[in-house]
Amino acid sequence: MRFEGKVAIVTGGAQGIGEAYARALAAEGASVVIADVDERGQAVADDVKGAFVRTDVSDPASVEAMAAAAVERFGGIDHLVNNAAIFGSMRLDFLFTVDWDYYKKFMSVNMDGALLCARACYPHMQERGGGSIVNQSSTAAWQYSGFYGLAKVGVNGLTQQLAHELGSMNIRVNAIAPGPIDTEANRKAVPGGMSQKIVKEKMALKRMGTPEDLVGMCLFLLSDDAAWVTGQIFNVDGGEVFRS
């Protein structure tokens, strides 16, 4: 029960990877806030005896309301998982042709949303003596992946910058970079057969990952077990990408 008495916000927690994170945190004692635009988050919150707050992470007012709701319901904030993203409905296009308004909306969710949530939550973490943040990156950051990969490069940079800005407040910031994960969103976003091609040709472990494969790293990074770990991006990818 590493998170007994702790309060955790999971954005994009209504399904897929975010749901797995939320359920795992609750199983280890955390009071969990599911922050999502998807109303299915209410059912997850009910199951884990947490709270659902409808949240658009690209909207500063919505994010501030999310943090305020967590404090009102549970008394504070200790942990934040920035998992929300446009992915399952993502348009496939090139950087030089993608509609500009769509591109700006995409980046406002997939990159800027993590910064907005951190800005809203860090004062409440500081009040409780510190906390931890996990951002969701992707192995796409190290490969050609268009504007999706570009957003994840931004998440990696954001992780490192925030780690330095918040470290003196005893707030740690790290990121997880998953490889191909078998979720409903991935099946919608990735063209047929491409995921299996990646598994066959690029990955050391010849299977797609599952949300549960990411849970151990997320809980470790949020917990006191990682008390001297910050500013790091961890691949959890079945050996898809090797970085020197």
Order of alpha helices (4+ residues) and beta strands (2+ residues): beta-alpha-beta-alpha-beta-alpha-beta-alpha-alpha-beta-alpha-beta-alpha-alpha-alpha-beta
